[in-house]
């Protein structure tokens, strides 16, 4: 799991993909792509297209548990947007 600094680093992502390693990176909500006018253009728009019920019914989202040195854990949510929503 990496923050948005690495999420916008094509060399870093390319190296992980070439190595066949699964990865999760954050993207800035303002990141965008060229796409047809009626398609999603930003991570925020893509995320809004995904189904979410609740933490007990996460729909298209996958929980990611982050464990800290002090022993506490926090759960975040991720979705695979590599092929679009």
C-alpha angles and dihedrals in degrees: 000000000000137000126247093274088069092034089067095045108100092188092055093046092045092053091051092048092047090051089051092238120149112232144176121211131177120237128203110250088236093058109115145177136211109261140144113292093254094049128087116271106181136042089248092056091046092050091052089058092059125092117250126174106163139300086285092048104031096168109194094001129096122210117238115197115206116200118204129208091251089059101252121125133211126195121219128175130238137184131195104245096165092108096032127260 
